[in-house]
Amino acid sequence: MERSITKSADLSSAIESNDFSQHTNQSSATWHDYLELTKPKVVALLMLTAIVGMHLATTDMVPFNALVWGSLGLAMAMGGSAAINHAVDQRADTLMKRTHNRPVATGRVPAQRAFFFAGALCLSSFLILDLLVNRLTAVLTMLGAVGYAFIYTLYLKRATPQNIVIGGFAGAIPPLLGWTAVTNDLHPHAWLLVLIIFVWTPPHFWALAIHRRDDYAKAEIPMLPVTHGIEFTKTQVLLYTCLLAVVSLLPYLTGMSGWLYLIGTSTLNALFVYLALKLKFEKGTETAMRTFGYSIIYLFALFMLLLADHYLIVTPFDAI
């Protein structure tokens, strides 16, 4: 543990001095570089889950403040957390093919500016959510940002191969935040949405980690394929996918959703389990990226099914 903390401290010190960038780029950063710092594709998927959470929280129209200011505040916090991730991971990013061209890794955006940009986004997010939505959402959003940007990125990521399992909670709370933005209440159904994303995260990310195993090893990040091997990781992907197939049925079993969601999600689960089985028993890692790509489609489709079912189908819960 002391070794991991020392590594994190050394990394933070290096960020401040910005003395380990492998690239020298004297050109000015563009708006696109700052947009890239926010990981817009990741934020877009998370915001979808948050907005669906808003709609599931009410049978009426989502209030203006929650929909507009809530969405803006949540997106800014997610983008700020992502920017901190870029700054903290500067050294590791330069060593990995997938990330070596990121703005901070190349030096287009200095780490100090990335931190300042992230701080401005997170502070603005808190003010918007606190003043224009509600304090519960503002506080939970900041706790999630701290959990991802610091607890996960600075410590867990380099401390344990269970990093994305433990740290996955921070990335799983957007639908809860969307729900609280509307109701100012922590409803059990909102926690079901969090649980689905929490269980989805390991097979999603470990499939990518299998494909990028050598990159993570080079960057000395103890992802599961690096520490326990690819075959063991394949087994874990399969087990978590089967667990996800069960957990994703809870909205129907609790009366939160109806038959449309049940049929659609069962189909999605069948294909996910098939890919996980194929990944497990095929030689090589060719199926890993297909599994990773499908996992993104899976989460998008599952939340769209929740939304469609909510407005089109009368559930047993509603009929009581």
C-alpha positions in Angstrom: 0.0 0.0 0.0 2.8 2.4 0.9 4.4 1.7 -2.5 1.2 2.6 -4.3 0.8 5.8 -2.3 4.4 6.7 -3.0 3.8 6.1 -6.7 0.7 8.4 -6.6 2.7 11.1 -4.8 5.5 10.9 -7.2 3.0 11.1 -10.1 1.3 14.1 -8.6 4.7 15.8 -8.1 5.7 15.1 -11.7 2.4 16.5 -12.9 3.0 19.8 -11.1 6.5 20.2 -12.6 5.3 18.8 -16.0 8.8 17.3 -16.4 8.0 13.9 -17.9 6.2 14.7 -21.1 7.7 12.7 -24.0 6.6 15.3 -26.5 7.3 18.9 -27.0 4.5 20.8 -28.7 4.8 24.6 -28.7 1.6 25.2 -30.7 -1.3 26.7 -28.8 -4.1 24.3 -27.7 -7.3 24.5 -29.6 -10.9 24.3 -28.3 -10.9 20.8 -29.6 -8.1 19.8 -27.3 -10.1 21.1 -24.3 -13.1 19.3 -25.5 -11.1 16.1 -25.8 -10.1 16.6 -22.1 -13.7 16.1 -21.1 -13.9 12.6 -22.9 -17.1 13.7 -24.7 -18.1 10.2 -25.9 -17.9 8.7 -22.4 -19.8 11.7 -21.0 -22.5 11.3 -23.7 -23.2 7.7 -22.7 -23.2 8.6 -19.0 -25.5 11.6 -19.6 -27.9 9.4 -21.5 -28.3 7.3 -18.3 -28.7 10.4 -16.2 -31.4 11.9 -18.5 -33.2 8.5 -18.5 -33.0 8.6 -14.7 -34.7 12.0 -14.8 -37.6 10.7 -16.9 -38.0 7.5 -14.9 -38.4 9.6 -11.7 -41.7 11.1 -12.9 -44.7 10.2 -14.9 -45.1 13.8 -16.0 -42.7 16.0 -18.0 -39.3 16.5 -16.4 -39.1 19.9 -14.8 -37.2 22.6 -16.8 -34.6 23.1 -14.0 -33.8 19.5 -13.7 -33.6 18.8 -17.4 -31.7 21.9 -18.6 -29.6 23.0 -15.6 -29.3 19.5 -14.2 -28.0 18.2 -17.4 -25.6 21.0 -17.8 -24.3 20.7 -14.2 -23.9 16.9 -14.4 -22.1 17.1 -17.8 -19.7 19.8 -16.5 -18.8 17.7 -13.5 -18.2 14.6 -15.6 -16.1 16.6 -18.0 -14.1 18.1 -15.1 -13.4 14.7 -13.7 -12.3 13.4 -17.0 -9.9 16.3 -17.4 -8.3 15.5 -14.0 -7.9 11.9 -15.2 -6.0 13.2 -18.3 -3.7 15.3 -16.1 -3.0 12.6 -13.5 -2.4 9.9 -16.2 0.0 12.0 -18.3 2.9 9.7 -17.9 0.9 6.5 -18.3 -0.9 7.9 -21.4 2.4 8.6 -23.1 3.3 4.9 -22.9 0.0 3.5 -24.3 -0.9 3.4 -27.9 -4.6 4.1 -27.2 -3.8 7.3 -25.3 -0.4 8.6 -26.4 -1.9 11.4 -28.5 -4.1 12.9 -25.8 -3.7 16.6 -25.3 -1.9 16.5 -21.9 0.2 13.5 -22.9 1.5 15.3 -26.0 2.0 18.6 -24.1 -0.6 20.5 -26.2 -2.3 21.3 -22.9 0.0 21.5 -19.9 -1.1 19.5 -16.9 -1.5 22.7 -14.8 -3.9 24.1 -17.3 -5.8 20.9 -17.4 -6.2 21.0 -13.6 -7.4 24.6 -13.7 -9.8 23.8 -16.5 -11.2 20.8 -14.5 -11.5 22.9 -11.4 -13.4 25.6 -13.2 -15.8 23.0 -14.6 -16.4 21.2 -11.3 -16.9 24.5 -9.4 -19.3 25.8 -12.0 -21.1 22.4 -11.9 -21.6 22.6 -8.1 -22.9 26.2 -8.2 -25.4 25.4 -11.0 -26.7 22.3 -9.3 -26.8 23.8 -5.8 -28.5 27.1 -6.9 -30.7 25.9 -9.7 -31.5 22.3 -9.1 -31.0 21.0 -5.5 -28.3 20.6 -2.9 -28.6 16.8 -2.7 -27.8 16.4 -6.4 -24.9 19.0 -6.1 -23.3 17.1 -3.2 -23.7 13.7 -4.7 -22.3 14.9 -8.0 -19.2 16.3 -6.3 -18.7 13.1 -4.3 -18.9 11.1 -7.5 -16.4 13.5 -9.2 -13.9 13.2 -6.3 -14.4 9.4 -6.3 -13.5 9.1 -10.0 -10.9 11.8 -10.3 -8.9 11.2 -7.1 -9.9 8.0 -5.3 -10.0 5.9 -8.5 -7.4 7.7 -10.7 -4.8 8.6 -8.1 -5.0 5.6 -5.9 -7.2 2.6 -6.9 -6.0 2.5 -10.5 -2.5 1.8 -9.5 -3.1 -0.1 -6.2 -5.3 -3.1 -7.1 -6.5 -5.1 -10.1 -10.0 -4.7 -8.6 -9.7 -1.0 -9.4 -12.6 -0.7 -11.8 -14.8 -2.9 -9.6 -14.3 -0.7 -6.5 -14.0 2.6 -8.4 -16.9 1.7 -10.7 -19.4 3.1 -8.2 -18.4 6.6 -9.1 -19.2 6.0 -12.8 -22.4 4.2 -12.0 -24.2 7.0 -10.2 -25.4 9.3 -13.1 -28.9 7.8 -13.3 -29.2 8.3 -9.5 -28.1 12.0 -10.0 -30.7 12.4 -12.7 -33.4 11.0 -10.4 -32.4 13.2 -7.5 -32.4 16.2 -9.8 -36.1 15.7 -10.3 -37.2 14.4 -6.9 -34.6 15.5 -4.4 -34.9 12.0 -3.0 -32.9 8.7 -3.0 -35.5 6.3 -4.3 -34.8 2.5 -4.3 -35.5 2.3 -8.0 -32.8 4.8 -8.7 -30.3 2.5 -6.9 -31.4 -0.3 -9.2 -30.1 1.7 -12.1 -26.8 2.3 -10.3 -26.5 -1.4 -9.6 -27.0 -2.3 -13.3 -24.1 0.0 -14.4 -22.0 -1.1 -11.5 -22.2 -4.7 -12.5 -21.9 -3.8 -16.2 -18.6 -2.0 -15.7 -16.2 -5.0 -15.1 -17.1 -7.0 -18.3 -17.1 -3.7 -20.3 -13.7 -2.5 -19.1 -12.0 -5.9 -18.7 -12.8 -6.8 -22.3 -10.9 -3.7 -23.4 -8.1 -4.5 -20.9 -7.7 -7.9 -22.5 -7.2 -6.3 -25.9 -4.8 -3.7 -24.4 -3.0 -5.9 -21.9 0.5 -5.1 -23.2 -0.2 -1.4 -23.0 -1.3 -1.6 -19.4 1.8 -3.7 -18.6 4.1 -1.2 -20.2 2.5 1.6 -18.2 2.7 -0.5 -15.0 -1.0 -0.3 -14.3 -2.2 -3.5 -12.6 -5.2 -4.3 -14.6 -6.6 -7.8 -14.2 -5.1 -9.3 -17.4 -1.7 -8.0 -16.3 -1.8 -9.3 -12.7 -3.8 -12.5 -13.2 -3.5 -13.3 -16.9 -5.9 -13.2 -19.8 -7.6 -16.5 -19.3 -8.5 -15.6 -15.7 -9.9 -12.3 -16.9 -12.0 -14.0 -19.6 -13.5 -16.1 -16.8 -14.3 -13.0 -14.8 -15.9 -11.3 -17.9 -18.2 -14.3 -18.3 -19.1 -14.5 -14.6 -19.9 -10.7 -14.4 -21.9 -10.9 -17.6 -24.0 -13.7 -16.2 -24.5 -11.7 -13.0 -25.5 -8.7 -15.1 -28.1 -10.8 -16.9 -29.7 -11.4 -13.6 -29.3 -7.9 -12.1 -30.7 -6.3 -15.3 -34.0 -8.1 -14.7 -34.6 -6.4 -11.3 -36.5 -3.4 -12.8 -39.1 -5.9 -14.2 -39.1 -8.1 -11.1 -39.7 -5.1 -8.8 -42.5 -3.7 -10.9 -40.5 -0.7 -12.1 -40.7 -1.8 -15.8 -42.9 -4.0 -17.9 -42.9 -6.6 -20.6 -41.3 -4.4 -23.3 -38.2 -4.0 -21.1 -38.2 -7.7 -20.1 -38.3 -8.9 -23.7 -35.7 -6.4 -24.9 -33.3 -6.8 -22.1 -33.5 -10.6 -22.3 -32.5 -10.4 -25.9 -29.6 -8.0 -25.1 -28.5 -10.3 -22.3 -28.5 -13.4 -24.5 -26.2 -11.7 -27.0 -23.9 -10.4 -24.3 -23.6 -13.9 -22.7 -22.9 -15.4 -26.1 -20.0 -13.0 -26.7 -18.6 -13.6 -23.2 -18.8 -17.4 -23.8 -17.1 -16.9 -27.2 -14.4 -14.7 -25.6 -13.8 -17.3 -22.9 -13.5 -20.4 -25.0 -11.9 -19.0 -28.2 -8.2 -19.0 -28.4 -6.6 -15.5 -28.6 -8.2 -12.2 -27.9 -9.9 -11.3 -31.2 -13.4 -11.3 -29.6 -12.4 -8.9 -26.8 -12.9 -5.7 -28.8 -16.2 -7.0 -30.2 -17.4 -7.7 -26.6 -16.2 -4.2 -25.6 -18.0 -2.6 -28.4 -21.2 -4.5 -27.8 -21.1 -3.6 -24.1 -21.5 0.1 -25.1 -24.5 -0.8 -27.4 -25.9 -2.9 -24.6 -26.0 -0.1 -22.0 -27.4 2.4 -24.5 -30.1 0.0 -25.6 -31.0 -1.1 -22.1 -31.6 2.5 -20.9 -33.6 3.3 -24.1 -35.7 0.3 -23.3 -36.3 1.6 -19.8 -37.4 4.9 -21.2 -39.7 3.4 -23.9 -41.2 1.0 -21.4 -41.8 3.8 -18.9 -43.9 5.9 -21.3 -45.5 3.2 -23.5 -46.3 0.3 -21.0 -48.4 0.4 -17.8 -46.4 -1.7 -15.3 -47.9 -3.7 -12.5 -46.4 -1.2 -10.1 -48.3 1.7 -11.8 -51.5 -0.2 -11.7 -51.6 -0.7 -8.0 
